[in-house]
Amino acid sequence: MLLTLNPIALELGPIQVRWYGVIIACGILLGYLLAQRETEKKHFPENALIDIVIGSVIVGILCARIYYVTFEWSYYKDHLAEIPMIMNGGIAIHGGLIGALGMGYYLTRKKNISFFQMGDIAAPSIILGQAIGRWGNFMNQEAHGGVVSRSFLEQLHIPKFIINNMEIDGVYYHPTFLYESIWNLIGFIVLLSVRKHLRIGQTLLTYAIWYSIGRFFIEGMRTDSLMLTEHLRMAQMISIIIIISALAVWMYRHLKYQLPKYKDVNYPMRSSRDA
């Protein structure tokens, strides 16, 4: 039996609830529950995480849209009314991450909590949410790669319903959503496995490096990228910048501060110790 995709999960009169939004929301919720359990173990204030999550998600979504519109301005300058129509698609994960992390930094400083300690708690949740969220792209049959043959997809030993639905208008495409989802899921397992052995802040930086390495190579397969030059994609350049920046921050903090290991801090560090 052929399973065909319907991007609409539910229709309530004129209101359409899309699977993309449902899947993204599930990823955020699962990530929050995972991080909340960890903040309780670390004895954070009761509402510290939820306040940061709500603010970061709202700002992240806005920045994801602004980022996308900025690099597609040649279209949107003539269609200004479509700019707020986020339900029609058009968000960029890098814009969302930059906005969310910026807001997270502001809120942790406001609450006098270590940004890096909270980042270490949140990092596995973020990459897990990204692994889940990519399936929203699958439901929309978007964010795919270049043309391949059905036999190529069958050699990957992936489920047939994925192969069948990577056929779009009679042509099969690379399931790059799946590649990134698997990469992020492996990253989630890695972060949980190594976090207790790392110093404060290094789990967050490891996340940034891990995700960016995968994104750089997978982005090169995609056909819908925001382009910086004829051959270089914007997401690839941002990934390079993130990798270099994360390594630089890692070395700076390692050389300048005697930071404790994540497992040895069972209470919220103050923001003054972020340095």
C-alpha positions in Angstrom: 0.0 0.0 0.0 1.4 3.4 -1.1 1.5 6.0 1.7 1.1 9.4 0.2 1.9 12.6 2.1 -0.6 15.3 3.0 1.0 18.4 4.5 -2.3 19.3 6.1 -2.8 17.6 9.5 -6.1 19.1 10.3 -8.6 21.5 8.8 -10.9 23.6 11.1 -13.0 25.6 8.7 -10.7 28.1 7.0 -7.9 27.2 9.4 -5.3 24.6 8.3 -3.0 23.0 10.8 0.1 21.7 8.9 2.2 18.7 9.8 5.2 20.9 9.6 4.1 23.1 12.5 2.9 20.0 14.5 6.3 18.3 14.1 8.2 21.4 15.0 6.1 21.9 18.1 6.6 18.3 19.1 10.4 18.7 18.8 10.3 21.8 20.9 8.1 20.1 23.6 10.2 17.0 23.8 13.4 19.1 24.0 11.9 21.2 26.7 10.9 18.2 28.8 14.3 16.7 28.5 16.0 20.0 29.5 13.5 20.6 32.3 14.4 17.3 33.9 18.1 18.3 33.8 17.5 21.8 35.3 15.7 20.1 38.2 18.7 17.8 38.8 20.9 20.9 38.8 18.6 22.7 41.2 17.7 25.7 39.0 14.9 28.0 40.0 11.5 26.4 39.1 10.5 28.7 36.2 14.0 29.5 34.9 13.9 27.3 31.9 10.3 27.9 30.7 10.8 31.6 30.7 14.0 31.3 28.6 12.4 28.7 26.2 9.3 30.9 25.5 11.3 34.0 24.9 13.9 32.2 22.8 11.4 30.3 20.6 9.4 33.5 19.9 12.5 35.5 18.9 14.0 32.5 17.1 10.9 32.2 14.8 10.9 35.9 14.1 14.6 35.9 13.3 14.3 32.7 11.2 11.7 34.6 9.0 13.7 37.8 8.9 16.9 35.9 7.9 15.0 34.1 5.0 13.2 37.3 3.8 16.5 39.2 3.8 18.2 36.8 1.5 15.1 36.5 -0.7 14.5 40.2 -0.8 14.5 40.3 -4.6 11.2 38.5 -4.4 9.7 40.0 -1.2 10.4 43.6 -2.1 7.6 43.2 -4.7 5.4 41.1 -2.4 5.5 43.0 0.9 2.2 41.6 2.1 3.6 38.1 2.0 6.4 38.8 4.5 4.4 37.9 7.6 2.8 34.9 6.0 5.1 32.4 7.7 2.5 29.7 7.3 3.3 29.5 3.6 6.9 28.5 4.4 10.2 30.3 4.3 12.2 30.2 7.5 15.9 29.6 7.9 17.2 27.5 10.8 20.4 29.6 11.1 18.5 32.8 11.6 16.4 31.0 14.2 19.4 29.7 16.1 21.1 33.1 16.1 18.0 34.8 17.4 17.2 32.1 20.0 20.8 32.0 21.4 20.9 35.8 21.5 17.7 35.9 23.4 18.8 33.1 25.6 22.0 35.0 26.5 20.0 38.1 27.4 17.5 36.2 29.6 20.2 34.2 31.4 22.1 37.3 32.2 18.9 39.0 33.4 18.2 36.0 35.7 21.9 36.0 36.8 22.3 32.5 35.5 25.3 31.2 33.6 24.6 31.2 29.9 27.1 28.5 29.2 25.7 26.2 31.9 22.2 26.6 30.6 23.5 26.1 27.1 25.1 22.8 28.1 21.7 21.7 29.5 19.8 22.9 26.4 22.3 21.7 23.7 21.1 18.0 23.5 17.5 19.3 23.5 18.2 21.7 20.6 19.8 19.1 18.4 17.1 16.5 19.2 14.4 19.1 18.2 16.3 19.7 15.0 16.4 16.0 14.3 12.6 15.8 14.7 11.9 19.0 12.9 13.5 17.9 9.7 10.6 15.4 9.3 8.4 18.5 8.8 10.4 19.1 5.6 9.6 15.5 4.5 5.9 16.1 5.0 6.2 19.2 2.8 8.4 17.4 0.3 11.0 20.1 0.5 14.6 20.6 1.5 15.6 17.7 -0.7 18.8 17.2 -2.7 19.5 16.7 -6.3 18.1 14.1 -8.7 18.9 10.4 -8.0 17.6 7.1 -9.2 15.2 4.8 -7.3 17.8 2.1 -7.3 20.2 4.5 -5.5 17.6 5.1 -2.8 16.9 1.4 -2.5 20.6 0.8 -1.9 20.4 3.0 1.2 18.1 0.5 2.8 15.7 3.2 3.9 11.9 2.5 4.4 9.9 2.3 1.2 7.5 5.0 2.2 10.4 7.5 2.3 11.6 6.3 -1.1 8.1 6.5 -2.6 7.6 10.0 -1.3 11.0 11.2 -2.5 9.5 10.9 -6.0 8.2 14.4 -6.8 6.7 15.0 -10.2 8.1 11.8 -11.5 11.7 12.4 -10.4 13.5 11.0 -7.3 15.6 13.2 -5.1 18.2 12.9 -2.3 16.4 12.7 1.1 18.7 15.3 2.6 16.1 15.9 5.3 16.8 12.3 6.4 20.6 12.7 6.3 20.5 15.7 8.5 17.9 14.1 10.9 20.2 11.1 11.3 23.3 13.3 11.8 21.5 15.3 14.4 20.2 12.2 16.2 23.7 10.8 16.4 24.8 14.2 17.7 22.2 14.0 20.4 23.5 10.7 21.6 27.1 12.0 21.5 26.3 15.1 23.5 24.5 13.1 26.2 27.4 10.7 26.3 30.2 13.2 26.6 28.5 16.0 28.5 29.5 14.8 32.0 33.2 14.6 31.0 33.3 18.2 29.5 33.9 21.5 31.2 31.2 24.1 31.5 30.3 25.5 28.1 32.0 22.8 26.1 28.8 20.8 25.4 27.2 23.9 23.8 30.3 24.5 21.8 30.5 20.8 20.8 26.9 21.1 19.6 27.7 24.1 17.5 30.7 22.3 15.9 28.9 19.0 15.3 25.8 20.5 13.8 27.7 22.9 11.6 30.0 20.1 10.1 27.0 18.1 9.1 25.1 21.1 7.8 28.0 22.2 5.7 28.2 18.9 3.8 24.5 18.2 3.6 23.7 21.7 2.4 25.9 21.1 -0.6 23.5 18.5 -1.8 20.4 20.6 -1.5 18.7 22.4 -4.4 16.8 25.1 -2.5 19.6 26.8 -0.7 20.0 30.5 -0.1 23.1 31.3 -2.2 25.9 33.6 -1.2 27.8 33.2 -4.5 27.3 31.1 -7.5 28.9 28.1 -5.8 28.8 28.8 -2.1 25.7 28.6 -0.1 24.9 31.0 2.7 24.3 28.1 5.2 27.8 26.7 4.3 29.5 30.1 5.0 27.6 30.4 8.3 28.6 26.9 9.2 32.3 27.7 8.6 32.0 30.9 10.8 30.3 28.9 13.6 32.9 26.2 13.6 35.8 28.7 13.7 34.1 30.8 16.4 33.2 27.8 18.6 36.8 26.5 18.4 38.1 30.0 19.3 35.7 30.4 22.2 36.7 26.9 23.4 40.4 27.7 23.4 39.9 31.1 25.0 37.9 29.7 27.9 40.2 26.7 28.3 43.3 28.8 28.5 41.9 31.7 30.6 39.6 30.0 33.1 39.7 27.0 35.4 36.2 25.9 34.7 34.6 23.0 36.5 33.3 19.9 34.8 29.6 19.8 34.0 28.9 16.9 36.2 30.5 18.6 39.2 28.2 21.6 39.2 24.8 20.7 40.8 23.5 24.2 41.2 23.1 27.2 38.9 26.3 29.1 38.4 26.0 32.9 38.4 26.4 34.8 35.2 29.4 36.6 36.5 31.3 33.4 36.2 30.5 33.0 32.5 33.4 35.3 31.6 
